[in-house]
Amino acid sequence: MARTVRFHEIGGPEVMRLEDLETGEPGPGEVRIRVEAIGVNRAEALFRSGEYIEPVKRLPARLGAEAAGVVEAVGPGVSGFAKGQPVSSVPAFSQNDYGVYAERAIVPAAALLRRPDGVDAVSGAAVWMPYLTAYGALVEVGGMRAGDVVALNAASSGVGLAAIHTANRVGATPIAVTRTRAKRERLLEEGAAEVIVSDEEDVPVRLLALTGGRGAEYAFDAVAGPGVTDLARAVAPGGTLLLYGALSGRPTPYPGFDLGMPALNVRTYTVLETTRDPGRLRRAEAFVVSGLRAGVFRAVVDRLFPLEDVVGAHRHMESGARFGKIVVTVTG
């Protein structure tokens, strides 16, 4: 038996329950891991509340895609993983099919990465999704390169911080956008070239001023909603607006027509584009491991919660107070 988080109804953090369930044996192409730490992501809160891009198909339902642990058993047809090996799971599957909020979890072998030497369980549960998202969107899809400017909102999130580090790694200039001054100094310490406080400043006006009127080659938008039009005003001609989240919870207009049909590329992105494509995942893994070894990438962990307080972890995430990644630790 393994303690496993499930929810029996759609709703807020309080619907999650910790239950004793049989884990079972891995099937073809699957691996069972003993979970040591779990990365908490916005996708899980949206799935639990019925607001994710994929609906909950059946109840009770499980949660979670990002975890670090140790291989306990491998299913038929699995190669490259062995019992006792430290690994991390990455978001590459539907939460309708698998979930890692548990002491033990079965996941597809295709969703596992070997944990690099020197990366502990907490870091192994916190580092992959942010960097796979940032690299996949900005470098793999967007083609960001040295000399480019990228403006990014929700900058203090795990993905936002990874985007700052990724931009610096390739020689681009990251400009962070945050709502209040509370996180400004920490964002500068993390490598933001400039920080725009959206509650106090006109974001497109400041972005244009910082870029000499040219605009940013990339805008990396986790908020979307009506503000997307203002953000698009500060994208350079031929530049790209990448939408990877919808934190505003409001309808998102297409900005091109309202702005007079500029040379603007608008594209949505999810990490699944990287994790479900073996070639992209291989390149992304190499990029992240290289950054970890060089000491320029790292997991920025905001706070740890025990599995018994997974409800508290989700409440903290939804409070908007975090800086970096929330991780749930598992013992037993």
Disulfide bonds with the S-S distance in Angstrom:
none
